[in-house]
Amino acid sequence: MDPNATTMTVTEFKARCLRLVDELGPSGILLTKRGRPVARVLPAASRDNRDLIGAMKGSITIKGNLLSTGVRWHAEP
């Protein structure tokens, strides 16, 4: 998470969202609910958005045959 992002509650964002979106900075806004982060609002042309593409590359491993259920069966004509 970006330490420069503004943090506010979902309720506060809802009350002020139109003005906040107009004034949205490059770091965006981190929305919280009951003290826990639930969403992040970023500008469409933000550099942060481009960083998300491919961010998980190399962290996911596929075990077994992706296209199989693992159950053997025989179809009868």
MOKA-V749114 format. One record per backbone hydrogen bond with DSSP energy under -1.0 kcal/mol. CO is the residue of the C=O (numbers start at 0). NH is the residue of the N-H. Records with the same first field share a line. If there is no record, write none. Layout:
CO = NH  NH
This chain:
1 = 4
5 = 29
7 = 31
8 = 12
9 = 13
10 = 14
11 = 15
15 = 19
16 = 20
17 = 21
18 = 22
24 = 27
27 = 5
28 = 40
29 = 7
30 = 37  38
31 = 9
32 = 35
35 = 32
38 = 30
40 = 28
42 = 45
46 = 50
51 = 54
53 = 56
55 = 58
64 = 67
